[in-house]
Amino acid sequence: MSGVALVTGAAGGIGSALVRRLVADAWEVVGVDVDEEGLRDLGCVAEPADVSRADEWERLAARLQGLELACLNAGVLTGTASVADLDESAYRRALGVNVDGVVFGVRALLPLLERSRGTIVVTASLAGLVPMESDPVYALTKHAVVGFVRSIAPQLEQRGVRIVLVNPGIADTPMVRGPMREALEAARFPLLRPDDVVAAIVHAIRVGRPGEAFAVQPGREPVSFRFPNVPGPRVAGAERAVPPPLPG
């Protein structure tokens, strides 16, 4: 694997590890993050940008050539479990980075990736598959991302672009700090290393099917998550009916 790749959240724990892995694998990497200082010394082309802004995505897309891989990895926590104490700016920021950063990114990069028949890997979270009481808004955003990716995968596949999900558990990054880290350490809960998540992303790039979601936990290989089916109608003659394609 090699070519031009874009990584968002490139200055973070998982993002920087991913950039280094892709560079080592001979990719030409464009690293995107609001932390301009953190993009230095990664061996990538630094593109400081706020992924929550559609105009920033349009600017980035206009500067890219030959894009084959987009890793939409940027993510933030709100830092609160209490809805009553939730700060509106933290709420808006989480929605902007975690959801808009994926939706706007896919929209802006799709024409480029169509040309190369490229791949998009979205870093979601196990919080997009199960509840997360310590940060319900973070769980909200990751559930949204999982639903979005699974829903658009068929239309992207028709345009020659594959999109897959990686859903890590709790990773040992600077996002895990303060009381959260203390609680995890007291419970002796095993954390993923950033390189574990990177290995899962590389696995998803190599073998992931459109819309597939890989769950990532310490000490395990990436697992293709099996989403349960919902109960169907219980109406005579339509017991196994599914909705037809609906106009968009």
ZAMAR-29925 format. One record per residue (C-alpha): chain; x, y, z; residue number from 1; residue in three letters. Coordinates in Angstrom, 3 decimals, decimal comma. Each point is the difference from the previous one (the first is absolute). Layout:
ZAMAR-29925
<unit:A&u:X&v:Y&w:Z&pos:NUM&code:Ala>
...
END
This chain:
ZAMAR-29925
<unit:A&u:0,000&v:0,000&w:0,000&pos:1&code:Met>
<unit:A&u:1,218&v:3,458&w:-0,865&pos:2&code:Ser>
<unit:A&u:-1,258&v:3,227&w:-1,520&pos:3&code:Gly>
<unit:A&u:-1,418&v:3,235&w:1,408&pos:4&code:Val>
<unit:A&u:-1,821&v:-0,277&w:3,330&pos:5&code:Ala>
<unit:A&u:-1,740&v:2,556&w:2,218&pos:6&code:Leu>
<unit:A&u:-0,259&v:-0,391&w:3,778&pos:7&code:Val>
<unit:A&u:-2,132&v:2,252&w:2,213&pos:8&code:Thr>
<unit:A&u:0,772&v:0,376&w:3,688&pos:9&code:Gly>
<unit:A&u:3,576&v:-0,581&w:-1,116&pos:10&code:Ala>
<unit:A&u:1,595&v:1,639&w:3,040&pos:11&code:Ala>
<unit:A&u:-1,831&v:-2,216&w:2,518&pos:12&code:Gly>
<unit:A&u:1,105&v:-3,280&w:1,500&pos:13&code:Gly>
<unit:A&u:-1,602&v:-2,314&w:-2,554&pos:14&code:Ile>
<unit:A&u:0,327&v:2,499&w:-2,855&pos:15&code:Gly>
<unit:A&u:3,734&v:0,543&w:0,415&pos:16&code:Ser>
<unit:A&u:0,617&v:-3,743&w:0,278&pos:17&code:Ala>
<unit:A&u:-2,026&v:-0,517&w:-3,172&pos:18&code:Leu>
<unit:A&u:1,907&v:2,680&w:-1,879&pos:19&code:Val>
<unit:A&u:3,314&v:-1,570&w:0,962&pos:20&code:Arg>
<unit:A&u:-1,197&v:-3,464&w:-1,060&pos:21&code:Arg>
<unit:A&u:-1,226&v:1,223&w:-3,378&pos:22&code:Leu>
<unit:A&u:3,201&v:1,959&w:-0,612&pos:23&code:Val>
<unit:A&u:2,009&v:-3,128&w:0,857&pos:24&code:Ala>
<unit:A&u:-2,143&v:-1,892&w:-2,527&pos:25&code:Asp>
<unit:A&u:0,995&v:2,514&w:-2,714&pos:26&code:Ala>
<unit:A&u:-3,237&v:2,019&w:-0,053&pos:27&code:Trp>
<unit:A&u:0,186&v:3,734&w:-0,645&pos:28&code:Glu>
<unit:A&u:-2,039&v:1,214&w:2,969&pos:29&code:Val>
<unit:A&u:-1,899&v:3,248&w:0,460&pos:30&code:Val>
<unit:A&u:-0,530&v:0,563&w:3,722&pos:31&code:Gly>
<unit:A&u:-2,966&v:2,146&w:1,059&pos:32&code:Val>
<unit:A&u:-0,494&v:1,401&w:3,506&pos:33&code:Asp>
<unit:A&u:-0,750&v:3,266&w:1,798&pos:34&code:Val>
<unit:A&u:3,228&v:-0,549&w:1,963&pos:35&code:Asp>
<unit:A&u:2,558&v:1,373&w:-2,456&pos:36&code:Glu>
<unit:A&u:2,868&v:-0,538&w:2,438&pos:37&code:Glu>
<unit:A&u:-0,966&v:-3,644&w:0,430&pos:38&code:Gly>
<unit:A&u:0,274&v:-0,616&w:-3,752&pos:39&code:Leu>
<unit:A&u:3,705&v:0,745&w:-0,008&pos:40&code:Arg>
<unit:A&u:2,560&v:-2,787&w:-0,200&pos:41&code:Asp>
<unit:A&u:-2,549&v:-2,598&w:-1,160&pos:42&code:Leu>
<unit:A&u:1,497&v:-0,304&w:-3,468&pos:43&code:Gly>
<unit:A&u:-3,262&v:1,079&w:-1,656&pos:44&code:Cys>
<unit:A&u:-1,302&v:2,991&w:-1,917&pos:45&code:Val>
<unit:A&u:-1,544&v:2,154&w:2,753&pos:46&code:Ala>
<unit:A&u:-3,404&v:1,537&w:-0,721&pos:47&code:Glu>
<unit:A&u:-1,329&v:1,839&w:3,072&pos:48&code:Pro>
<unit:A&u:-3,793&v:0,021&w:-0,258&pos:49&code:Ala>
<unit:A&u:-3,196&v:-0,300&w:2,033&pos:50&code:Asp>
<unit:A&u:-1,823&v:-3,079&w:-1,313&pos:51&code:Val>
<unit:A&u:-3,324&v:1,237&w:1,376&pos:52&code:Ser>
<unit:A&u:-0,092&v:2,741&w:-2,657&pos:53&code:Arg>
<unit:A&u:-1,299&v:-0,751&w:-3,483&pos:54&code:Ala>
<unit:A&u:1,999&v:2,847&w:-1,543&pos:55&code:Asp>
<unit:A&u:3,216&v:-1,449&w:1,409&pos:56&code:Glu>
<unit:A&u:-0,794&v:-3,315&w:-1,662&pos:57&code:Trp>
<unit:A&u:-0,589&v:1,705&w:-3,330&pos:58&code:Glu>
<unit:A&u:3,354&v:1,747&w:0,329&pos:59&code:Arg>
<unit:A&u:1,750&v:-3,288&w:0,808&pos:60&code:Leu>
<unit:A&u:-1,654&v:-1,854&w:-2,871&pos:61&code:Ala>
<unit:A&u:1,089&v:2,689&w:-2,455&pos:62&code:Ala>
<unit:A&u:3,633&v:-0,481&w:1,066&pos:63&code:Arg>
<unit:A&u:0,085&v:-3,811&w:-0,223&pos:64&code:Leu>
<unit:A&u:1,057&v:-2,010&w:-3,013&pos:65&code:Gln>
<unit:A&u:0,065&v:-3,770&w:-0,450&pos:66&code:Gly>
<unit:A&u:-1,772&v:-0,772&w:3,277&pos:67&code:Leu>
<unit:A&u:-0,498&v:-3,752&w:0,504&pos:68&code:Glu>
<unit:A&u:-0,644&v:-0,319&w:3,740&pos:69&code:Leu>
<unit:A&u:-1,818&v:2,183&w:2,531&pos:70&code:Ala>
<unit:A&u:0,200&v:-0,849&w:3,704&pos:71&code:Cys>
<unit:A&u:-2,632&v:2,087&w:1,795&pos:72&code:Leu>
<unit:A&u:1,353&v:-0,401&w:3,477&pos:73&code:Asn>
<unit:A&u:-0,536&v:3,297&w:1,845&pos:74&code:Ala>
<unit:A&u:-2,074&v:-0,228&w:3,176&pos:75&code:Gly>
<unit:A&u:-0,591&v:1,780&w:3,306&pos:76&code:Val>
<unit:A&u:-1,733&v:-0,724&w:3,297&pos:77&code:Leu>
<unit:A&u:-2,294&v:2,407&w:1,839&pos:78&code:Thr>
<unit:A&u:1,554&v:-1,000&w:3,312&pos:79&code:Gly>
<unit:A&u:-3,271&v:-0,274&w:1,912&pos:80&code:Thr>
<unit:A&u:-2,443&v:-2,760&w:0,851&pos:81&code:Ala>
<unit:A&u:-2,686&v:2,380&w:1,250&pos:82&code:Ser>
<unit:A&u:-2,448&v:1,367&w:-2,538&pos:83&code:Val>
<unit:A&u:-1,017&v:2,627&w:2,569&pos:84&code:Ala>
<unit:A&u:3,595&v:1,276&w:0,161&pos:85&code:Asp>
<unit:A&u:0,712&v:-0,283&w:-3,736&pos:86&code:Leu>
<unit:A&u:1,609&v:3,140&w:-1,382&pos:87&code:Asp>
<unit:A&u:-1,575&v:1,060&w:-3,288&pos:88&code:Glu>
<unit:A&u:3,330&v:0,830&w:-1,615&pos:89&code:Ser>
<unit:A&u:1,340&v:-3,471&w:0,866&pos:90&code:Ala>
<unit:A&u:-3,178&v:-1,536&w:-1,437&pos:91&code:Tyr>
<unit:A&u:0,286&v:1,962&w:-3,242&pos:92&code:Arg>
<unit:A&u:3,699&v:-0,761&w:-0,296&pos:93&code:Arg>
<unit:A&u:-0,575&v:-3,749&w:0,402&pos:94&code:Ala>
<unit:A&u:-2,715&v:0,032&w:-2,669&pos:95&code:Leu>
<unit:A&u:2,168&v:2,109&w:-2,282&pos:96&code:Gly>
<unit:A&u:3,186&v:-2,048&w:0,197&pos:97&code:Val>
<unit:A&u:-1,460&v:-3,479&w:0,378&pos:98&code:Asn>
<unit:A&u:-2,979&v:0,219&w:-2,362&pos:99&code:Val>
<unit:A&u:0,475&v:2,993&w:-2,316&pos:100&code:Asp>
<unit:A&u:3,657&v:-0,927&w:-0,391&pos:101&code:Gly>
<unit:A&u:-1,095&v:-3,304&w:-1,534&pos:102&code:Val>
<unit:A&u:-3,001&v:1,208&w:-2,024&pos:103&code:Val>
<unit:A&u:1,735&v:3,054&w:-1,454&pos:104&code:Phe>
<unit:A&u:3,171&v:-2,019&w:-0,570&pos:105&code:Gly>
<unit:A&u:-1,774&v:-2,718&w:-1,956&pos:106&code:Val>
<unit:A&u:-1,882&v:2,567&w:-2,075&pos:107&code:Arg>
<unit:A&u:3,098&v:2,030&w:-0,869&pos:108&code:Ala>
<unit:A&u:2,324&v:-2,927&w:-0,702&pos:109&code:Leu>
<unit:A&u:-2,405&v:-2,228&w:-1,910&pos:110&code:Leu>
<unit:A&u:0,747&v:1,467&w:-3,463&pos:111&code:Pro>
<unit:A&u:3,738&v:-0,500&w:0,578&pos:112&code:Leu>
<unit:A&u:-0,406&v:-3,558&w:1,233&pos:113&code:Leu>
<unit:A&u:-2,301&v:-0,886&w:-2,887&pos:114&code:Glu>
<unit:A&u:2,874&v:0,668&w:-2,385&pos:115&code:Arg>
<unit:A&u:2,315&v:-2,386&w:1,838&pos:116&code:Ser>
<unit:A&u:-2,690&v:-2,480&w:1,094&pos:117&code:Arg>
<unit:A&u:1,265&v:0,697&w:3,477&pos:118&code:Gly>
<unit:A&u:-0,822&v:-0,882&w:3,579&pos:119&code:Thr>
<unit:A&u:-1,322&v:1,888&w:3,037&pos:120&code:Ile>
<unit:A&u:0,639&v:-1,338&w:3,499&pos:121&code:Val>
<unit:A&u:-1,980&v:1,682&w:2,778&pos:122&code:Val>
<unit:A&u:1,190&v:-0,312&w:3,593&pos:123&code:Thr>
<unit:A&u:-3,176&v:-0,356&w:2,050&pos:124&code:Ala>
<unit:A&u:0,043&v:-1,677&w:3,428&pos:125&code:Ser>
<unit:A&u:-1,494&v:-2,846&w:1,969&pos:126&code:Leu>
<unit:A&u:-2,076&v:2,886&w:1,390&pos:127&code:Ala>
<unit:A&u:-1,710&v:-0,058&w:-3,390&pos:128&code:Gly>
<unit:A&u:-1,104&v:-3,596&w:0,607&pos:129&code:Leu>
<unit:A&u:-0,814&v:-0,017&w:3,733&pos:130&code:Val>
<unit:A&u:-0,987&v:2,601&w:2,643&pos:131&code:Pro>
<unit:A&u:2,677&v:2,205&w:1,576&pos:132&code:Met>
<unit:A&u:-1,301&v:1,434&w:3,268&pos:133&code:Glu>
<unit:A&u:3,144&v:2,019&w:0,646&pos:134&code:Ser>
<unit:A&u:-0,605&v:2,189&w:-3,094&pos:135&code:Asp>
<unit:A&u:-3,474&v:-0,424&w:-1,538&pos:136&code:Pro>
<unit:A&u:0,541&v:2,708&w:-2,616&pos:137&code:Val>
<unit:A&u:3,171&v:-1,695&w:-1,223&pos:138&code:Tyr>
<unit:A&u:-2,054&v:-3,205&w:-0,319&pos:139&code:Ala>
<unit:A&u:-2,675&v:1,962&w:-1,875&pos:140&code:Leu>
<unit:A&u:2,541&v:1,228&w:-2,552&pos:141&code:Thr>
<unit:A&u:1,568&v:-3,417&w:-0,515&pos:142&code:Lys>
<unit:A&u:-3,378&v:-1,696&w:-0,417&pos:143&code:His>
<unit:A&u:-0,771&v:2,673&w:-2,607&pos:144&code:Ala>
<unit:A&u:3,245&v:-0,715&w:-1,835&pos:145&code:Val>
<unit:A&u:-0,608&v:-3,753&w:-0,029&pos:146&code:Val>
<unit:A&u:-3,522&v:0,494&w:-1,372&pos:147&code:Gly>
<unit:A&u:1,212&v:2,485&w:-2,603&pos:148&code:Phe>
<unit:A&u:2,799&v:-2,198&w:-1,309&pos:149&code:Val>
<unit:A&u:-2,137&v:-3,134&w:-0,195&pos:150&code:Arg>
<unit:A&u:-2,744&v:1,953&w:-1,777&pos:151&code:Ser>
<unit:A&u:2,216&v:1,622&w:-2,640&pos:152&code:Ile>
<unit:A&u:2,232&v:-3,012&w:-0,671&pos:153&code:Ala>
<unit:A&u:-2,208&v:-1,391&w:-2,817&pos:154&code:Pro>
<unit:A&u:-0,187&v:3,304&w:-1,898&pos:155&code:Gln>
<unit:A&u:3,744&v:0,565&w:0,347&pos:156&code:Leu>
<unit:A&u:0,671&v:-3,535&w:-1,198&pos:157&code:Glu>
<unit:A&u:-2,017&v:0,752&w:-3,143&pos:158&code:Gln>
<unit:A&u:2,362&v:2,923&w:-0,595&pos:159&code:Arg>
<unit:A&u:3,090&v:-2,155&w:0,476&pos:160&code:Gly>
<unit:A&u:0,850&v:1,165&w:3,532&pos:161&code:Val>
<unit:A&u:0,175&v:-2,346&w:2,984&pos:162&code:Arg>
<unit:A&u:-0,734&v:1,265&w:3,521&pos:163&code:Ile>
<unit:A&u:0,612&v:-2,022&w:3,174&pos:164&code:Val>
<unit:A&u:-0,075&v:0,541&w:3,767&pos:165&code:Leu>
<unit:A&u:2,473&v:-0,686&w:2,796&pos:166&code:Val>
<unit:A&u:-1,500&v:0,018&w:3,508&pos:167&code:Asn>
<unit:A&u:2,716&v:-0,009&w:2,675&pos:168&code:Pro>
<unit:A&u:-0,531&v:-0,457&w:3,700&pos:169&code:Gly>
<unit:A&u:1,795&v:2,339&w:2,413&pos:170&code:Ile>
<unit:A&u:3,481&v:0,841&w:-1,254&pos:171&code:Ala>
<unit:A&u:2,937&v:1,344&w:1,978&pos:172&code:Asp>
<unit:A&u:0,103&v:3,506&w:-1,463&pos:173&code:Thr>
<unit:A&u:0,070&v:3,539&w:1,444&pos:174&code:Pro>
<unit:A&u:-3,825&v:-0,002&w:-0,199&pos:175&code:Met>
<unit:A&u:0,030&v:-2,420&w:2,954&pos:176&code:Val>
<unit:A&u:1,061&v:2,189&w:2,894&pos:177&code:Arg>
<unit:A&u:-0,920&v:1,170&w:3,488&pos:178&code:Gly>
<unit:A&u:-2,725&v:-1,915&w:1,869&pos:179&code:Pro>
<unit:A&u:-0,655&v:-2,210&w:-3,038&pos:180&code:Met>
<unit:A&u:3,576&v:-1,284&w:-0,062&pos:181&code:Arg>
<unit:A&u:0,042&v:-0,400&w:3,781&pos:182&code:Glu>
<unit:A&u:-3,183&v:-2,090&w:-0,089&pos:183&code:Ala>
<unit:A&u:1,323&v:-2,209&w:-2,802&pos:184&code:Leu>
<unit:A&u:3,314&v:-0,524&w:1,750&pos:185&code:Glu>
<unit:A&u:-1,711&v:-0,804&w:3,311&pos:186&code:Ala>
<unit:A&u:-2,120&v:-2,624&w:-1,764&pos:187&code:Ala>
<unit:A&u:3,070&v:-1,326&w:-1,856&pos:188&code:Arg>
<unit:A&u:-1,975&v:0,308&w:-3,211&pos:189&code:Phe>
<unit:A&u:2,175&v:-0,771&w:-3,035&pos:190&code:Pro>
<unit:A&u:0,350&v:2,812&w:-2,517&pos:191&code:Leu>
<unit:A&u:0,686&v:-0,239&w:-3,698&pos:192&code:Leu>
<unit:A&u:3,281&v:1,390&w:-1,219&pos:193&code:Arg>
<unit:A&u:-0,280&v:2,475&w:-2,896&pos:194&code:Pro>
<unit:A&u:1,933&v:-2,483&w:-2,138&pos:195&code:Asp>
<unit:A&u:-2,702&v:-2,618&w:0,697&pos:196&code:Asp>
<unit:A&u:-2,590&v:2,310&w:-1,516&pos:197&code:Val>
<unit:A&u:2,287&v:0,805&w:-2,918&pos:198&code:Val>
<unit:A&u:0,409&v:-3,715&w:-0,697&pos:199&code:Ala>
<unit:A&u:-3,799&v:-0,328&w:-0,081&pos:200&code:Ala>
<unit:A&u:-0,258&v:2,931&w:-2,418&pos:201&code:Ile>
<unit:A&u:2,573&v:-1,606&w:-2,295&pos:202&code:Val>
<unit:A&u:-1,952&v:-3,263&w:0,226&pos:203&code:His>
<unit:A&u:-3,212&v:1,831&w:-0,946&pos:204&code:Ala>
<unit:A&u:1,731&v:1,641&w:-2,965&pos:205&code:Ile>
<unit:A&u:1,158&v:-3,383&w:-1,246&pos:206&code:Arg>
<unit:A&u:-3,059&v:-2,195&w:0,482&pos:207&code:Val>
<unit:A&u:-2,971&v:2,097&w:1,142&pos:208&code:Gly>
<unit:A&u:-3,241&v:-0,310&w:-1,945&pos:209&code:Arg>
<unit:A&u:-2,148&v:3,089&w:-0,697&pos:210&code:Pro>
<unit:A&u:-1,737&v:1,045&w:3,221&pos:211&code:Gly>
<unit:A&u:1,803&v:-2,604&w:2,109&pos:212&code:Glu>
<unit:A&u:0,768&v:0,938&w:3,617&pos:213&code:Ala>
<unit:A&u:2,990&v:-1,459&w:1,832&pos:214&code:Phe>
<unit:A&u:-0,063&v:-0,115&w:3,801&pos:215&code:Ala>
<unit:A&u:3,433&v:0,385&w:1,602&pos:216&code:Val>
<unit:A&u:0,834&v:-1,142&w:3,525&pos:217&code:Gln>
<unit:A&u:3,317&v:-0,633&w:1,806&pos:218&code:Pro>
<unit:A&u:1,528&v:-3,412&w:-0,644&pos:219&code:Gly>
<unit:A&u:-2,347&v:-0,870&w:-2,872&pos:220&code:Arg>
<unit:A&u:0,141&v:0,130&w:-3,760&pos:221&code:Glu>
<unit:A&u:-2,477&v:2,458&w:-1,569&pos:222&code:Pro>
<unit:A&u:-3,470&v:-1,568&w:0,000&pos:223&code:Val>
<unit:A&u:-2,593&v:0,649&w:-2,688&pos:224&code:Ser>
<unit:A&u:-2,992&v:1,192&w:2,017&pos:225&code:Phe>
<unit:A&u:-3,250&v:-1,836&w:-0,691&pos:226&code:Arg>
<unit:A&u:-2,892&v:2,444&w:0,231&pos:227&code:Phe>
<unit:A&u:-3,216&v:-1,681&w:1,176&pos:228&code:Pro>
<unit:A&u:-3,030&v:0,056&w:-2,251&pos:229&code:Asn>
<unit:A&u:-3,107&v:1,794&w:1,220&pos:230&code:Val>
<unit:A&u:-3,362&v:-1,782&w:0,255&pos:231&code:Pro>
<unit:A&u:-1,945&v:0,065&w:-3,243&pos:232&code:Gly>
<unit:A&u:-3,692&v:0,672&w:-0,555&pos:233&code:Pro>
<unit:A&u:-2,500&v:-2,505&w:1,337&pos:234&code:Arg>
<unit:A&u:-2,638&v:0,444&w:-2,675&pos:235&code:Val>
<unit:A&u:-1,452&v:-2,863&w:-2,015&pos:236&code:Ala>
<unit:A&u:1,799&v:-0,285&w:-3,316&pos:237&code:Gly>
<unit:A&u:2,741&v:2,462&w:0,963&pos:238&code:Ala>
<unit:A&u:1,801&v:-1,801&w:2,805&pos:239&code:Glu>
<unit:A&u:3,444&v:0,402&w:-1,585&pos:240&code:Arg>
<unit:A&u:-0,607&v:3,276&w:-1,779&pos:241&code:Ala>
<unit:A&u:2,724&v:2,642&w:-0,052&pos:242&code:Val>
<unit:A&u:-0,444&v:3,634&w:-1,098&pos:243&code:Pro>
<unit:A&u:0,453&v:0,568&w:-3,738&pos:244&code:Pro>
<unit:A&u:2,546&v:2,512&w:-1,279&pos:245&code:Pro>
<unit:A&u:-1,394&v:3,403&w:0,877&pos:246&code:Leu>
<unit:A&u:0,491&v:3,202&w:-2,006&pos:247&code:Pro>
<unit:A&u:2,700&v:2,234&w:1,445&pos:248&code:Gly>
END
